């Protein structure tokens, strides 16, 4: 039997303080993987959101609006990945199964991100358009590397059309003829 357990507590400190059984700690502590909270790895949010979309809207081409994605990126996610999963599941269940907009998100999440009159999320909460572009670039790069350059699969995983993927690959110099990092910094 193999046991996989997760906690947000420091079990080593707990067993030393006598609040967690020492024998159980050593039985569980074979391989420890520290995974930062979702708020510490915001670049994973678009990838996870699209993965959950594939799970809860299988066969549908549900798209997330830019405003909704900005809300997802600005939220702190105290419930981590489980809360994001529940958020996407709710949006699919209550939405029109074509697009997910800010109005489809849970009220607590939508109210946490200020929205301007044009429906766009205000940047006063911390993220700028440059930050969002960096997150998008990193996410696309990560997916592109995971699928070993398979553009069709990368587009599917990201939930974007092939044409959009090609445009973004070119924009961010991902794949084919990317400039070296020092050249990119000078541009």
C-alpha positions in Angstrom: 0.0 0.0 0.0 1.2 3.5 -0.8 -0.2 6.5 1.1 -0.1 10.0 -0.3 -1.0 12.7 2.2 -1.2 16.5 2.1 -1.2 19.1 4.7 -0.7 22.8 5.2 0.9 22.3 8.5 4.5 21.7 9.5 4.2 18.2 10.7 7.8 18.0 11.9 7.2 20.9 14.3 3.9 19.4 15.3 5.4 16.1 16.3 8.3 17.8 18.2 5.6 19.8 20.1 3.7 16.6 20.9 0.6 17.5 18.8 1.2 14.9 16.1 2.2 11.3 16.6 5.9 10.8 16.1 5.5 7.2 14.7 2.9 8.4 12.2 5.1 11.3 11.1 8.0 8.9 10.3 5.7 6.5 8.5 4.4 9.3 6.3 7.6 11.2 5.8 9.3 9.0 3.2 9.3 11.5 0.3 8.3 15.1 1.1 7.3 17.5 -1.7 6.9 21.1 -0.8 4.4 22.8 -3.2 4.0 26.5 -2.8 0.5 27.9 -2.5 -1.3 29.0 -5.6 -0.9 32.7 -4.7 2.9 32.1 -4.9 2.7 30.5 -8.4 0.1 32.6 -10.2 1.6 31.6 -13.6 0.0 28.2 -13.0 -3.6 29.7 -12.8 -4.4 29.9 -16.5 -3.0 26.4 -17.1 -5.0 24.9 -14.2 -8.1 26.8 -15.1 -8.0 25.4 -18.7 -7.3 21.9 -17.4 -10.4 22.1 -15.1 -12.4 23.5 -18.0 -11.5 20.4 -20.0 -12.6 18.3 -17.1 -15.9 20.0 -16.4 -16.9 21.1 -20.0 -15.5 18.1 -21.9 -16.2 18.5 -25.6 -17.2 22.1 -25.3 -14.9 25.0 -26.3 -15.6 27.2 -23.3 -13.4 30.3 -23.3 -12.4 32.5 -20.4 -12.7 36.2 -21.0 -9.7 38.4 -20.3 -11.6 40.1 -17.5 -12.4 36.8 -15.8 -8.8 35.6 -16.2 -7.6 38.8 -14.6 -9.9 38.2 -11.7 -8.6 34.7 -11.3 -5.0 36.0 -11.4 -5.6 38.7 -8.9 -7.4 36.6 -6.3 -5.3 35.2 -3.4 -6.8 31.6 -3.4 -6.8 30.8 0.3 -8.3 27.4 -0.7 -5.5 26.8 -3.2 -6.1 24.6 -6.2 -9.2 23.0 -4.7 -10.8 26.5 -4.6 -9.8 27.2 -8.2 -11.3 23.9 -9.3 -14.6 24.6 -7.4 -14.6 28.1 -9.0 -14.3 26.7 -12.5 -16.8 23.9 -11.9 -19.3 26.5 -10.6 -18.7 28.8 -13.6 -19.3 25.9 -16.0 -22.4 24.7 -14.2 -24.0 28.2 -14.0 -22.6 29.7 -17.2 -23.7 29.5 -20.8 -21.1 26.8 -21.7 -19.5 29.2 -24.3 -17.7 31.8 -22.2 -16.8 32.4 -18.6 -17.0 36.0 -17.6 -16.6 37.8 -14.3 -20.4 37.4 -13.7 -19.9 33.6 -13.8 -17.3 33.6 -11.0 -18.3 33.3 -7.3 -19.4 36.6 -5.8 -16.5 36.6 -3.3 -14.0 36.2 -6.0 -15.5 38.7 -8.4 -15.9 41.3 -5.7 -12.2 40.9 -4.7 -11.1 42.3 -8.1 -12.2 45.8 -8.8 -13.8 46.2 -12.3 -13.9 49.3 -14.4 -16.9 50.6 -16.3 -15.7 48.8 -19.5 -15.8 45.4 -17.8 -12.0 45.2 -17.5 -10.4 44.6 -14.1 -8.7 47.6 -12.7 -4.9 47.2 -12.3 -4.9 49.0 -8.9 -5.1 45.6 -7.2 -1.4 45.0 -8.0 -1.1 43.3 -11.4 -0.3 45.4 -14.5 -0.8 44.4 -18.1 3.0 43.8 -18.2 2.6 41.3 -15.3 -0.2 39.6 -17.0 1.8 39.4 -20.3 4.7 37.9 -18.3 2.4 35.3 -16.7 0.9 34.5 -20.1 4.4 34.1 -21.7 5.6 31.9 -18.9 2.5 29.7 -19.0 2.7 29.3 -22.8 6.4 28.5 -22.6 5.8 25.9 -19.9 3.0 24.2 -21.8 5.0 24.3 -25.1 7.9 22.6 -23.3 5.7 20.1 -21.6 4.2 19.0 -25.0 7.7 19.0 -26.6 6.7 21.6 -29.2 3.4 20.0 -30.3 1.4 23.1 -31.3 -1.9 21.4 -31.6 -1.7 19.8 -28.2 -0.3 23.1 -26.7 -3.3 25.0 -28.1 -5.7 22.5 -26.7 -4.1 22.5 -23.2 -4.2 26.3 -23.2 -7.8 26.4 -24.5 -6.9 28.7 -27.4 -7.1 28.3 -31.2 -4.1 27.3 -33.2 -4.1 30.7 -34.9 -4.0 32.4 -31.5 -1.3 30.1 -30.3 0.9 30.9 -33.4 0.4 34.6 -32.8 1.4 34.3 -29.2 4.4 32.1 -30.0 5.6 34.7 -32.4 4.9 37.6 -30.0 6.8 36.0 -27.2 9.5 34.4 -29.3 8.7 30.9 -28.1 9.7 27.9 -30.1 11.4 28.2 -33.5 13.7 31.2 -33.5 13.6 32.7 -30.1 16.2 35.4 -29.4 18.8 34.8 -26.6 17.7 36.3 -23.3 20.3 39.1 -23.5 19.0 40.2 -26.9 15.4 40.2 -25.6 16.4 42.3 -22.6 17.9 45.0 -24.9 14.7 45.3 -27.1 
